[in-house]
Amino acid sequence: MAKNNKFHLQCKSCGETIDNFTDWFAHGQKCPKCGCIQADVMYYEDFSNLVKMVKDPYFKPRSVWDYFNFLPLLNRDNIVSEGYEGVNRIDNWTFFEDYAKRKYNINIKVYAHRQDTNYATGTFKDLAGTVVASVLKENKVKNYVGASTGNIGVAYSRYLAAAGISLTLFIPESSTKTQEAEVSTYGQTLYRVKGDYAAAKKMAKDFAQKHNLILTGGNFDPMRLEAKKTMVYEWLRVLPHFPTVFMQAISGGSGPLGIAKSCKELEHLNVFDKMPRFILPQPHRCAPMAEAWENAKKNNFPQGWEKEYPIYENPETTIVTLATGNPNAYPPLAKLVKESEGEIISCVEERAADVTRLVAYETTMRVGPAAAITVVGFLQSLRQRTIKEGDVVMLNIGESTWRSPEYVAGLSYSTQTISSLDQTELIDRSSYRQRLWEAIETI
């Protein structure tokens, strides 16, 4: 493919220019000069045009593809979309604002960016699915190889199937049967690897090398980062105040990396004061980044601190979509968190069910296990006073419960077993409210 007049890729290490994705794939998704696997997509159009677009009250996007001029695709005919990806509801969770005022005497705003309403998979990964499938289609890729703990694999399976692209996916042994079934439903090839996510990634890499196929770029994949950055566009379009805090439970961290890229592209346009603080929770049974962060903080972030992190072999977490025990994205992600004056925290994963029940009661929406860890992290950050007076908190609700029937099975709290009508009584729904709020008091 010839050099285009819309974008190019630029190596984050040496600044080398790669003209297009065909060249990027041909060089093994590495810089041809220095071998760095990280590259930014750079656009020739002025980002002030984006700001004008999102501030136009008549602009009503139907999907991320209404931001076409700022996504890495040349021909709209190559768009692979199920509709509505990335233009999800952003809810104002006033019940948590009231809680913060009542318990901690601080005034904050709390928003939930509801990725659960994405049409194709009901997860945050639809954004990556639509962009990756479209770019691969445009570059005439016929086979793709990847590894996944769950959600990204399901999204890729569906969108690549719609693009006519064959996916070979490797998942760790701990992945749920639901995820396995969804991948297979779309006619994609799936291998369950005896081992953890690291073992699945190695198997995927070896398979791609054996057959000379393109391997998913992981958390540094420029296609994925371009998809995730569009969340910032929606904040600018919808919200009266730009977030000062962004929270998302992390496995790898492409979400925060994408948001940071977008903020740096727009910072000179004075549409927000500064990039949000990133407060990133992990479930305590698989929290290598949180452990590394705490150790670095205790030692006052010595030189080279970001290169030191533990590796969890076969983590036995109940939140399998967050089960990345070897976090190779930690060095750049941790530096970003420090730059933003944020935190990486460990949260007790058993508390996920408590917050799912509470959120369902207060909003009638049910957040999935990974999204629930985000909410646990929010409550923990309130207690630890890392959320402060005047903060505007954005919670990335990356999934609902409909893809996690195993999780839903443990959420019941109001059922009683009876043998006669005499054992029943008429109960008002509101009687459960106090119990649900009391359950989160100790988070």
Secondary structure, DSSP 8 states (H G I E B T S, - for coil): ----SSEEEEETTT--EE-SHHHHHHTTSS-TTT--S-EEEEESS-THHHHHHHH-TT---SSGGGGGGGSS-S-GGG----S-TT---EEE-HHHHHHHHHHH----EEEEEEGGG-TTTSBTTHHHHHHHHHHHHHTT--EEEEE-SSHHHHHHHHHHHHTT-EEEEEEETT--HHHHHHHHHTT-EEEEESS-HHHHHHHHHHHHHHHT-EE--GGG-HHHHHHHTHHHHHHHHH-SS--SEEE---SS-HHHHHHHHHHHHHGGGTSSSS--EEEEEEEGGG-HHHHHHHHHHHTT--TTGGG-----SS---S-GGG--SS-TTHHHHHHHHHHTT-EEEEE-GGGHHHHHHHHHHHHS--B-HHHHHHHHHHHHHHHTT-S-TT-EEEEEE-BBSTT-HHHHTT---S----SSGGG-----GGGGHHHHHHHTTT-
